[in-house]
Amino acid sequence: MVSNFSFLKDKDVFKSFTAACLEAEKSILVSPATCAILTRRALELSVKWLYSFDEDLRLPYQDNLSSLIHENTFLMLVDEKLIRMLKYIVSLGNVAVHTNSSIKREEAILSLHNLYQFISWIDYCYADEFTAGEFNEEVLLQGEDKRTRPEELKDLYNKLSSKDKKLEEIIKQNEELRRELTEKRKTNTESYDFDIDEASEFETRKRYIDVEIKLAGWDFGRDVLEEVKVTGMPNNAGVGYVDYVLYGANGKPLAVVEAKRSSKDPKVGQQQAKLYADCLEKQFNQRPVIFFTNGFETYLWDDFNGYSERRVYGFFKKEELQLLVDRRSGRKALRDLQIKDSISNRYYQKEAIISVCEALEKKLRKMLLVKATGTGKTRTAISIVDVLARHNWVKNILFLADRKALVKQAKNNFSKLLPDLALCNLLDNRDNPEEARMIFSTYPTMMNAIDDTKSKDGKRLFTPGHFDLIIVDESHRSIYKKFKAIFDYFDAYLLGLTATPKDELDKNTYSIFDLESGAPTYAYELEKAVEDGFLVSYETLEYESKLMKDGIRYDDLSEEDKEAYEDTFDDDESIGDEISSSAINEWLFNDNTIDLVLNKLMENGIRIEGGEKLGKTIIFAKSNKHAKAIVDRFNKLYPQLGSDFCKEIDYSINYVDSLIDDFSDKKKLPQIGSRQWIC
């Protein structure tokens, strides 16, 4: 079969994605859906090739396709028109995988066309000779259907995926070639004249928007109508035609969609969309939610409740839009709150809850609470969820934390205090996320779940409108920078929790929450908590050995110590006759120093049970190796206390969660937990 991608066969440097491109093109003879899936796969392989062989690209935290094409260095490198084309390929592939919507042949051909433009750009930038021609749609009519069975398609997909190595491995193996190809791309694009072949503006824009609407589960011709005539428009004819109207199960309009040219700011259609909504509201006695888009940027405007327009990742499902409309009458005002004392009974906890509710009543969508460790951040969050759920402001909630233990701990606390709320820990395979009202997860797990988690009907579960509230435990700038895709994807109220003093928070953290620097939604800090008697202040006891303070000088050692020094370091030529104190603190674990600290702890540590037993204690170590050394020395110094008294706590240990549970229980051992300091 003749192929648009035949030019790749003679270019060995592109072999990692050549077969995928050829198979994607052939699959148009199988079905449009098959073509959409395999085209998306070919794009993924070609994008990963780009990351593997261009030094100017920086790997995002997750290397899935969506993260890769939204990474800042990728957006700076690739032409904006191409970026739009790539997003279409991803969306159409997602429609084929995550929905029951049919894929039209012309939609699949547009996806192939877009892939070809991207591959041509790669050829232009990185090949010794640019040989890609124009995309020829006639080629797609040639050939025979030889692969129609689902199991054969799965085998092909797996075969194409088998060559997909970890990007980090490829980068390490090809550093020299990366430098060469990066320089070649810079040379080839000095006088940039690559011509991107775009399909007609109207057809392209319409197909792009159609795909995004399908991705939200809407059925064209059934609950989506196009060019809907409305009357009452302020023009000579008094008539207008709405690009798309999305209807609820009762036949009333849930949303209008105003589409503008891809080259225009979608906001130019905002007023026009409002007028359409006015007309439909008069006709149906229900005001629809407003969307306006250019096919690449989409805005939602729920002006009924006085909210401003906001950019969203995509269109909402029917159930999600219906909930927005129903809440207009079913949502209760957040005044005269009944906060349950069984959850939060301290005055500052109630003040924090009221502050969040006041912010929500003012139409704010992001809140930040600063609360000292030990003052009940989680209890406050539980009360906020309880209040908002009882007042019909939220239905589905997402709780995010950066460590597995914190996720488990948070879920357990919510379960105890809100026993009727259906919960799911995404890290626990026994939990069912579809039946849960509140999801608990780490950031990487949630990133993967967006693409991978499906409902019983095979559709994507976590759509952009799925969650009403996202709670972020220990909010700081690095979390939002690293996992920005999560917060861009979900359209939800955002509640950040942090123990970092408000004056020490990065100003960028405040900007994430649209707040002035130093002015969180509510703050209750250590000094005030100590003054109120809810916390006690800390007392610092400092101990250091001469070794830790001054380091080691060979000439100052005793003869016995000199012999030990030579036995230890003679084989390492990088170490001379002196070792600085900083080097010792960084990598040398001295038994005498560890013994000194442990003995001081056992002498002066806070004791319980009438002074008979050391209270629960955490020792922060330089590294996992250091933590192990501390445990070993403790067991040698205090064998009578047993091996369970002091334990290393690290996620490399099997069933570490149970160890953390035991450490958290005042009736169980260990009393001392030794772990690496993570900042």
Secondary structure as the mmCIF struct_conf table of DSSP 4:
data_model
#
loop_
_struct_conf.conf_type_id
_struct_conf.id
_struct_conf.beg_label_comp_id
_struct_conf.beg_label_asym_id
_struct_conf.beg_label_seq_id
_struct_conf.end_label_comp_id
_struct_conf.end_label_asym_id
_struct_conf.end_label_seq_id
TURN_TY1_P TURN_TY1_P1 ASN A 4 PHE A 5
HELX_RH_3T_P HELX_RH_3T_P1 SER A 6 ASP A 10
HELX_RH_3T_P HELX_RH_3T_P2 ASP A 12 PHE A 14
HELX_RH_AL_P HELX_RH_AL_P1 LYS A 15 LYS A 26
HELX_RH_3T_P HELX_RH_3T_P3 SER A 27 LEU A 29
TURN_TY1_P TURN_TY1_P2 VAL A 30 VAL A 30
HELX_RH_AL_P HELX_RH_AL_P2 PRO A 32 PHE A 53
TURN_TY1_P TURN_TY1_P3 GLU A 55 ASP A 56
BEND BEND1 TYR A 61 GLN A 62
BEND BEND2 ASN A 64 ASN A 64
HELX_RH_AL_P HELX_RH_AL_P3 LEU A 65 HIS A 70
BEND BEND3 GLU A 71 GLU A 71
HELX_RH_AL_P HELX_RH_AL_P4 ASN A 72 LEU A 77
BEND BEND4 VAL A 78 VAL A 78
HELX_RH_AL_P HELX_RH_AL_P5 GLU A 80 HIS A 98
HELX_RH_AL_P HELX_RH_AL_P6 ARG A 105 TYR A 126
BEND BEND5 ALA A 127 GLU A 129
HELX_RH_3T_P HELX_RH_3T_P4 GLU A 137 LEU A 141
BEND BEND6 GLY A 143 GLY A 143
HELX_RH_AL_P HELX_RH_AL_P7 PRO A 150 SER A 161
TURN_TY1_P TURN_TY1_P4 SER A 162 LYS A 163
HELX_RH_AL_P HELX_RH_AL_P8 LEU A 167 GLN A 173
TURN_TY1_P TURN_TY1_P5 ASN A 174 ASN A 174
HELX_RH_AL_P HELX_RH_AL_P9 GLU A 175 ASN A 188
TURN_TY1_P TURN_TY1_P6 THR A 189 SER A 191
HELX_LH_PP_P HELX_LH_PP_P1 GLU A 198 SER A 200
HELX_RH_AL_P HELX_RH_AL_P10 GLU A 201 LEU A 215
TURN_TY1_P TURN_TY1_P7 ALA A 216 GLY A 217
STRN STRN1 PHE A 220 PHE A 220
TURN_TY1_P TURN_TY1_P8 GLY A 221 ASP A 223
STRN STRN2 VAL A 224 THR A 231
BEND BEND7 PRO A 234 ALA A 237
STRN STRN3 VAL A 239 TYR A 247
TURN_TY1_P TURN_TY1_P9 ALA A 249 ASN A 250
BEND BEND8 GLY A 251 GLY A 251
STRN STRN4 PRO A 253 ALA A 259
TURN_TY1_P TURN_TY1_P10 SER A 262 SER A 263
BEND BEND9 LYS A 264 LYS A 264
HELX_RH_3T_P HELX_RH_3T_P5 PRO A 266 GLY A 269
HELX_RH_AL_P HELX_RH_AL_P11 GLN A 270 PHE A 284
BEND BEND10 ASN A 285 GLN A 286
HELX_LH_PP_P HELX_LH_PP_P2 ARG A 287 PRO A 288
STRN STRN5 VAL A 289 THR A 293
BEND BEND11 GLY A 295 PHE A 296
STRN STRN6 THR A 298 TRP A 301
HELX_RH_3T_P HELX_RH_3T_P6 ASP A 303 ASN A 305
TURN_TY1_P TURN_TY1_P11 GLY A 306 GLY A 306
HELX_LH_PP_P HELX_LH_PP_P3 TYR A 307 GLU A 309
STRN STRN7 ARG A 310 VAL A 312
BEND BEND12 TYR A 313 GLY A 314
HELX_LH_PP_P HELX_LH_PP_P4 PHE A 315 LYS A 317
HELX_RH_AL_P HELX_RH_AL_P12 LYS A 318 GLY A 330
HELX_LH_PP_P HELX_LH_PP_P5 ARG A 331 ALA A 333
BEND BEND13 LEU A 334 LEU A 334
BEND BEND14 ASP A 336 ASP A 336
TURN_TY1_P TURN_TY1_P12 ASP A 341 ILE A 343
BEND BEND15 ARG A 346 ARG A 346
HELX_RH_AL_P HELX_RH_AL_P13 TYR A 347 GLU A 361
TURN_TY1_P TURN_TY1_P13 LYS A 362 LYS A 363
STRN STRN8 LYS A 366 LYS A 371
TURN_TY1_P TURN_TY1_P14 THR A 373 GLY A 374
BEND BEND16 THR A 375 THR A 375
HELX_RH_AL_P HELX_RH_AL_P14 LYS A 377 ARG A 390
TURN_TY1_P TURN_TY1_P15 HIS A 391 ASN A 392
BEND BEND17 TRP A 393 TRP A 393
BEND BEND18 LYS A 395 LYS A 395
STRN STRN9 ILE A 397 ALA A 401
BEND BEND19 ASP A 402 ARG A 403
HELX_RH_AL_P HELX_RH_AL_P15 LYS A 404 LEU A 417
TURN_TY1_P TURN_TY1_P16 PRO A 419 ASP A 420
BEND BEND20 LEU A 421 LEU A 421
STRN STRN10 LEU A 423 ASN A 425
TURN_TY1_P TURN_TY1_P17 LEU A 426 LEU A 427
TURN_TY1_P TURN_TY1_P18 ASN A 429 ARG A 430
BEND BEND21 ASP A 431 ASP A 431
HELX_RH_3T_P HELX_RH_3T_P7 PRO A 433 GLU A 435
BEND BEND22 ARG A 437 ARG A 437
STRN STRN11 MET A 438 THR A 442
HELX_RH_AL_P HELX_RH_AL_P16 TYR A 443 ASP A 452
STRN STRN12 LYS A 454 LYS A 454
TURN_TY1_P TURN_TY1_P19 LYS A 456 ASP A 457
BEND BEND23 GLY A 458 LYS A 459
STRN STRN13 ARG A 460 ARG A 460
BEND BEND24 LEU A 461 PHE A 462
TURN_TY1_P TURN_TY1_P20 PRO A 464 GLY A 465
BEND BEND25 HIS A 466 HIS A 466
BEND BEND26 ASP A 468 ASP A 468
STRN STRN14 LEU A 469 ASP A 473
BEND BEND27 GLU A 474 GLU A 474
HELX_RH_AL_P HELX_RH_AL_P17 ARG A 477 LYS A 482
TURN_TY1_P TURN_TY1_P21 PHE A 483 PHE A 483
HELX_RH_AL_P HELX_RH_AL_P18 LYS A 484 TYR A 489
STRN STRN15 TYR A 493 THR A 498
BEND BEND28 THR A 500 THR A 500
TURN_TY1_P TURN_TY1_P22 LYS A 502 GLU A 504
BEND BEND29 LEU A 505 LEU A 505
HELX_RH_AL_P HELX_RH_AL_P19 LYS A 507 ILE A 512
TURN_TY1_P TURN_TY1_P23 PHE A 513 ASP A 514
TURN_TY1_P TURN_TY1_P24 SER A 517 GLY A 518
BEND BEND30 THR A 521 THR A 521
STRN STRN16 TYR A 522 TYR A 524
HELX_RH_AL_P HELX_RH_AL_P20 LEU A 526 ASP A 532
TURN_TY1_P TURN_TY1_P25 GLY A 533 GLY A 533
BEND BEND31 PHE A 534 LEU A 535
HELX_RH_AL_P HELX_RH_AL_P21 LYS A 546 ASP A 550
STRN STRN17 ILE A 552 ARG A 553
HELX_RH_3T_P HELX_RH_3T_P8 TYR A 554 ASP A 556
BEND BEND32 LEU A 557 LEU A 557
HELX_RH_AL_P HELX_RH_AL_P22 GLU A 559 PHE A 569
TURN_TY1_P TURN_TY1_P26 ASP A 570 ASP A 571
TURN_TY1_P TURN_TY1_P27 GLU A 573 SER A 574
BEND BEND33 ASP A 577 ASP A 577
STRN STRN18 GLU A 578 ILE A 579
HELX_RH_AL_P HELX_RH_AL_P23 SER A 581 TRP A 587
HELX_RH_AL_P HELX_RH_AL_P24 ASP A 591 ASN A 604
BEND BEND34 GLY A 605 GLY A 605
STRN STRN19 ARG A 607 ILE A 608
TURN_TY1_P TURN_TY1_P28 GLU A 609 GLU A 612
STRN STRN20 LYS A 613 LEU A 614
HELX_LH_PP_P HELX_LH_PP_P6 GLY A 615 LYS A 616
STRN STRN21 THR A 617 ALA A 621
BEND BEND35 LYS A 622 SER A 623
HELX_RH_AL_P HELX_RH_AL_P25 ASN A 624 LEU A 637
HELX_RH_3T_P HELX_RH_3T_P9 PRO A 639 LEU A 641
TURN_TY1_P TURN_TY1_P29 SER A 643 ASP A 644
BEND BEND36 PHE A 645 PHE A 645
STRN STRN22 CYS A 646 GLU A 648
TURN_TY1_P TURN_TY1_P30 TYR A 651 SER A 652
BEND BEND37 ILE A 653 ILE A 653
TURN_TY1_P TURN_TY1_P31 ASN A 654 TYR A 655
HELX_RH_AL_P HELX_RH_AL_P26 VAL A 656 SER A 664
TURN_TY1_P TURN_TY1_P32 LYS A 666 LYS A 667
BEND BEND38 LYS A 668 LEU A 669
BEND BEND39 GLN A 671 GLN A 671
STRN STRN23 ILE A 672 GLN A 676
#
